[in-house]
Amino acid sequence: MMNQGYETPFHVALRQSGWEAFNWEVIDTADSLEELAQKERNWIEKLQSTDPEYGYNAAEGGSVPRKTELRKTIHNAIRPEL
């Protein structure tokens, strides 16, 4: 069950509409956290997803997580062979 504590527009939409209402797909890949951050910024800009009319991003993106376990999880997802 999803954490009910998050009140971002994206989390609200997920709770209201459900996961099935969204298309989930890989649109890009990265070989490092830095590349991932840059690509996130590029996609958010390209898709204008900070504009509520087009998306749910509240920021320009690209920040690298500071929490070690989260950072390790993301790194393993993009570079599983390491």
HUSUL-V360963 format. One line per field, one symbol per residue. psi: psi as a letter, one per 40 degrees, with the letter a starting at -180 (. if undefined). A space follows every 50 residues. Layout:
psi: ???
This chain:
psi: hihedhfidddddddddideeihhiheiiieiddddddddddddddefee heddaeheieaehhidhdddddddddddgde.
